[in-house]
Amino acid sequence: MVNAVSKNIYYVSKLGTDTVSIIDGDNLSIIEEVKVGPRPYDIAIDNKNNVYIATDRNNKVTIIDHATKTEKSLYIPNNGHIKVDSISQRIYVSSTEEVHVYSLYDGEELGRINGFIAVDCIDLNSDGSKLFILDIFQNEIKVYDTSSLMLIKKYNKIGMAPNYIFIEDEERYIYISNKSASRGKFTGNIHVVDLESDKISYIEFPLGSSITDLEGNSNYLYAVNNGLNRIDIIDLKKYEVTESIKTTLEEPQKIRISLDKRLLLVTSKDNKGRGALDIIDIEKQIIVNTFKFKENNCNPYDIGVIKEEKILYNSLEENLNENKESAILANKVISTYKEKIIFQQETNELLSEEIIEVEEVIFEKCKVVEESKSRGLIDNKRNYLIFKFEFYIPYYISCINSKKEKIIIKGILNGKQKAVLYIEDNNSLDDLDFIIRSSTQLMITPYIKDRFIIFDASSIITTYIIKEELVFLPDKLKEL
C-alpha cells in the first residue's frame, strides 16, 4: 500500500530567546530549536521551502533549508523586516532609512532605495513586480517598480499611526492597520486603498482598539487588536467587525493564515513571561488547539508555514512478504509530444536613459495557464487525443550600467501548444496526468536599439502523459 502524507510545519520566531521553534503542526510538538541571533523578527519563505529569518541586533539574515535542515547566513544590515521574491531570486531588506535589494545567489547588493525616515513594513505583490514600502514617520506608502527601483505611486492620508500593510489576493485593495494614537482615548482602524481608483476608505473599530497585524482571504480580514487583546474578524462585504476571539494569553502578537486557508495561527504572550501559539478554525471561528512554549520570556512573534509532503511506501499484503516482494507506486510515461516554438523580436523597453550592457538572459521553466487547459479525443481516432493549453515563460535580463551596478529587467514569453498524444484502449482519461516541460535558449545575442532590448529565443515544449502503476520489486533487487 502507498500512502501520501502531508503536514503543516510552523516556524515561530521568539524575540526573547534569540531562537526559532520548528513545530509539527499535527501534534504540536517541537521538532527543533534553531539559534539565529538576537531578536528574530520577520520570517519569509520561498517557493523551495527555504526559510529566511531577519535578526536586527546582529545585522544577519539566517536561511534554513527546510528539507535538509542546513543553515547559512547573509550579513545584511536590517531592522527586522524582509521579503523574498522567489522568481527573481531577490531579497528585500529594510534598514529604517533605506530598503536594500540583494541577490539570493551570492548575497551581492543589487540596489537600494532611500529617502525614508522610518520604514516599518515592506511587501511585494504576487508576481514581484511592485514593492510597497510603509514609512511610519511620514505616514505614507510608496510603491516602486522592482525592475528599475523607480517610484511609481505614493499614498498618504493612511491614518495617524500606520504600522502594517496587507495586500489581498486579487490585488485590488491594500489594507493598512493603524495603532491607536492614545490607547483608551482614541481608536485604531484599518485604512483601505483601492489600487484602481486610488480612493481611500476605512474600517472602524471600538474605542481603545489598536490594530497591529493583518491577514485575510477572499471573504474576511483578520486583525490583531492589541488594544482590546483579541483577534477581530471583519466581513469584507459589510466592512465591519462580525466576530472577536480572545487568545489564550492576553497579548496577541502576530497572525498567519495556513496555506489551505482553513486555519489561522496566532502568537500571544502575557505579563508573566509566558508564550503561546493558538490554532483557530477559520470556518468555526474558535480556537481548536494551543501550543504553550516552555521558556519564560520567550516572546513568540512571527510565524512561517510550510506544507511538508512525503510518500510512504509499505508492503501490500502478507503474501508479498512471503514472496519477498515489495510494491511501489511509479509513474509510467504513456505518450510524449515535443514541439519547438520560436519567439522572434522580443522587446523590452529601457525606462531610463543610462547606458547599459546586457550580461545574460535567464529563462525559467514554462508555467501553464490552468484555466486554458482542454483535452478531448479526436473523432474517428479513438486512441488519439488533443491536449491544448497556453503557457508563459518568465525571463530575466541581467544588465550592468556605467557605474557597474546590476539591473534586472523582467519579461514573459507567451505561447500555446496543441499536443497530439496516443493512448491505449485500456486507459481512462480520468486516470491520466499531464506534465509539461520546457527548455529555452537564445537564438541571437540580445542587442539594444532605440531604447529597447531585442532578442530571439527558441523553446522546446514537451508534453508527457503519465499514469501511476504499481511496480513489484524483489527484495534482493532492492538490496542491490
N, C-alpha and C positions, 0 to 999 in steps of 0.2 A: 504494500500500500504506500502511496506517495501523498504526503501532506504538505500543503503550503501554509506557512506560519508567518504572521506579521504582528508586530507590536509597536507601540509608541515608546520612544525613549525621550526623556526630558533632561535637558541641560539647564541647571539653575545656578546663576552667579550669586555669590554670597559676599557682600561688602565687608562684613566683619571678620571673616576668616581667610580672606585672600584666596578662596578656592572656588571651584565649580563642581557641583554634585551632578553625577550622571545617574539617573534614576530609571529603573524599569517601570514602564507605565502600566504593566499588567498587575504586578503585585506590590507596587510602590515600595521597592527596596533599593538600597544604594548598590549600584554596580561598581562605581569607582569615585574617588575624590581626587581631583586634579588641582595641584597648586599652580596658580597662574600669576600671582603677584598682587601687590596692594590695590585694593578697591576695584574689583572687576565690575564693569558696568554693562554696556550693551553686548548682546550675543547676536551674531549673524550666522546664517547657514547657507551654503551654496548648493548648486544642483548635484554635487557629488557627495553630499553629506560631510563636507568639511565644516568644522565649527570654528568661528572666529570670536575671540573674547578680547575686548579692549580694557586695559588697565591704565588709568590716567596717572597714577603716582610714580610709575617707573617707565612711562612712555613706551609701552610694549603692546603688541597685538599677538596673542597666542593662537596658533592654529592647531586644532586637533583633528586628525583623520579618524572619523568615527569607525571605519571598517577595521583599521589596524591599531587604533588607539595610540598612534605615534603623535608626537608633538614637535612643532618648530615655532620659532618666534621671529617677528619682524619688529625692529626697534623704530617706532614711529611716534613722534610727539602727538598726543591726543588728550582730549578732555572726557573720554569715555564713550564717545558717540561714533559709530561706524555703520557703513552699509557696503554690501558686496554685490557687484554685478558679475554674475557667472558668465554672461555672454561675452563681454569684452575683457574678462579677466582683470577687472579693476577693483580696488578697494578705496572707498571714500572715507576720509577721517577728518573730524573737526578738531581744531586746537584753539577753541574760543574765538580768536580773531580771524582765523583763516580756515579754509577747507582744503585739504591736500588730496591729491589723486596718486595712487601708487599701483604699480603692476603686481599682479599676483604671481607672475612667473619668477621674478627675482627681487621684488621689493623696491625696485627703482621708482623714484618720484617722476611722474609724468606731467604734473602741472599743479597749480594751486589757484585758489580764488580768495581774494582778500577784500577788505573794505567792511568788515563786520566788527561789532563790539563784543557781542556775547552769543555765539552760536550754541544752541542747546538741543537742537534736533535736526537731523537730516533724513531725507527719504528719496527713493527712486520710484519712478513709475515702472510698470511691469516689463517693458522692453528695454529699460535702462537708458532711454534717450533723454530724459529730463531729470534734473536733480533739484529737489526742493530743500531750501535752507531757511530755518527759522532763527531769527535774531531776537532774543527775548528782551534785549535792552532797547532796541529800536522799534520793537513791536511790529515786525514786518516779515513777510516770506518772500524770498527771491527765488526765481526759477531759472535754471541755467541749462543750455544745450550741452550735453555731456561730450559731444564730439569736438566742439570748439571751446567749451567752457565760457561761452558768451552769455550774458544776461538776456533773457527773452521776455520776462514778465516780473512784475513786483506787485505784491498785495500788502496794503496796510489797513488800518481800521479793523484789526482782527482781535480786538479785546485789550483789556488793561494788563493782563498777566498771562500771555500765551506761553505754553510750555511743551506742547506735543502736536504732531501732525499725523493724521491717518488718511490715506488715500483709498477710497472704496474701490471695489473690484472693477466696476465699469469705467472708472477714472473720469466720471462726470463731476464728482464733488470731492473736495477735501474738507476734513473736519479738524478744527483746531481747538484743543482743550484749553480752558482758562482757569487758573487758580483764582481764589478769592483774594482781592487786594487787601482786605482786612477781615480775617475769619470771625464770623459771628455777626458782623455788621453788614457786610456786603456778600454777594453771592458769585460764585464762579459759573461759567456757562460754556457752551460749545458754539463757536462761530462756524458757519458753513459757507464755503466759497464755491459758487457754480463756475466751473472752469470754461464753460462755453459762453456764458453771458457776462461773467465777472461780477455778478451780483452777490452780495454778502448778506446772509441772514443768520439767525442764531436760535439755539435751543435753550430754554430757560430751565433753571433748577431751583430748588427750595433755598431759603435763606441759610447761610452758613456753609453752602457747598463749595468744594474746591476740587476741580476736575484735573487729574494729573496724568491719566493714561487712557488710551482708546484702543478698541478692537471692533471688528464688525463682520457682518455677512450681508447678503442682499436685502434682508428684511429688518435687521436690528443693529443697533450700535450699542456697544458695551463700554461703560465708563467707570474708571476708578474715581469714586467720590471720597477723597481723603478727608474732606472737611466733615462729612457725616458718617465716615467709617463704613462704607458699603460699596457694593457694585450696583450701579444703576443700569437698567435695560431700557433703551429708547426705541420706540416704534418709529421707523423712518417714514411711514406713511402719515403718521399723526404729528411727528416731531415733538413727542412728549414722553416723559418717563412713565412706563406702564408697570414696572416691577422693580423691586430692590432686593438685594441679597446681602446679608451680613456675613462677612468672612469669619473663619474660625478664630483668628486673632484680630484685635481691634483696629489695626492699621494696615489696610490693603496697600500694596506697593505697585506691582505690575501685573498685566494680564496678557495672555496669549491664547489664540484660538487654535484648536487642533487642525491637522491637515484635512481631515474629513468633515470639518465644520460641525462636529457633534459635541465637542467638549470645550469648555472654557477653563483655562488654568490660571490660578491667581496666587501670587505670593503675598504673605502678610506677616506682621510681627506685632509684638506688644511691648509695654514699658518694663516688662520683667526680663527682656532679652530673648524671649522665645521666638521661633520662626516656624512657618507652616506653608504648605502648598496645597491649596484646595482644588478639587476636580469638580466642576459644575456641569451637569447635564443640561445642554442648551435647550432641548425640547421641553424637559420637565421644569427647568429653571430652579433646580435645587442642587445643593452640594451632595454628591454621591460618594465621595471618598476624600480623605485628608492624609497627607504625609507630614509628620512633625519632625523637624530637624532636632537632633540630639544636642548640638552645641549651643551654649549660651552666647548671646550677642552675635549670632552668625549673620543676621540681617539679610535674608534671601531677597533677591532683587529680580533681575531679568530672567526670561525663560526662552529656551530654544526647543523646538520639537522636531524629531526625526522619526520617520516611519521605517522600521527595520524589517526587511523581508528575508526569510530563509525557506529553503526547500528541504524537507526531511524525507529521506528515503528509508523505508522499512521493508523487511521481507514480507511477501504476500501472505502465505499460509504455512502451516506446519509442513505440508508436503513439499514445499520449496526448500525448507531447511533440510528435510530428509534427502532430497536430491542434490543438496549442496548448491542451490542456485539462489540468486537474488534478482529482484526485479527493480529496474529504474525506469523513470519516465524520460523519454528522449524526444527531441524534435526531429522529424523526418522531413526533408525538403521534397515536396511533391512536384513542383514545377518552377521554372525560372524564366523571367523576361528581362532583357537588357537593352537599353537604348542610349545612344549618345546624343546629347542636346547641346546645341551651340548658342551661346549668348554673345551677340555682336554689339559693339559700340555701346557698352555700358558706361554711363557717365555719372560723375559725382561733382557737384558744384563746390568750389572753394569759397568759403564765406568771408575770408579775409584776403587782404592784398599782399600779405607777406610771401616771400619766395620760399618754396618748399621743394624737397626731393622725396620721391616715393621710394621707400626701402623694400617693402614686401606687401603682398596681399594674402591674407589668411582666410580660407574658406571653412565654414563649419559644415557638418553633415546636414543633409536636407531635412526639413521639417514638413510634415504632411498637414494640410488644412483638413481637419477631421470632418467638417460638415460637407466637404466636396467629394467625399468618397462615394462611389457607387459601383455595383457589381451585378452581373447577370449572365446567364447562359446565352450563347449565340444560337440563333434559330437554325434548325436543321443540322447543328453540330453540337450534340449533347455533351460531348467530352471537352468542350472549349468554353471558356468564359472570358468576359471582358471586365477588367478592373480599371476604373478611371478615377483619377484624383488630381488635385492641384497641390503644388509644393512651393516652398521658398527656401533659399539657401542664404543665411546671413554671412556676410563677409566684413573684414576689417582691413582698411588700408593704413599701413603704418608709414608715417611720413616724418621728416625731420626738417626744422626750419633753420634759418641762418644762425640762430643762437644755440643750435644743437639741441633744441627742445623737441621732444617727441609729440606728435599729433596723431590721434587715431580718428579715422573717418569711417563711419558705419554705413553699410549698404545692404541691399537684399536683391538676389536674383529670383525672379518669379517664373515658374514654369508649370507644365501639366503633362501627364502621361496617360496613354491609353494602352494598357498592357493586355496582350492576348496570352492566356495561360491554359495549359492542358490539365485536366483532372480525370482520375479513373472513375469507373462506374460506381464503385462502392464508397465513394467519398461524398459526404453531405456538405453543402456549403456552410452549414452551421458549425461543423467540426474543424473548419479551416481557418488559419490565421494568415494575415498578410504582413510581410516585413519589407520595408523599403530602405535601401542603402544607396549612398552616393559617393562619388569620388570626383572632385573638381580641381581643375588646374588652369593656369593662364595659357592662352594661345599666343599672345604677343605681350611684350613688355609695356606696362602702363606708361602713358605719356600725358603731358599737360598741354591743353590748347584752349585759349580764350577762357581761362579760369575754370576749366573743367578737367578732371582726371578721367581719362578714357582708356578702356581695355576690352579685349575679347577673352572669353573663357569657354571651356567645354566641360561638361559633366556627364559621367556615366551613371545613369539611374537604373538600378537593378531592383526588380520586384520578385520576391520569393513567396510561394505558397508553402506553408509548413503545417504539419499535423503532429499532434502528440501521440506517441505509441509506447507501449510497454516493451522493454527490451530485457531479456533474461541473460544474466551473466553468471557463468560458473564461478564458484569461489576461488578456484585455482587461477582463473584468468585475472580476477581482481587482485590477487596477491602479486602477480607479475607487474 
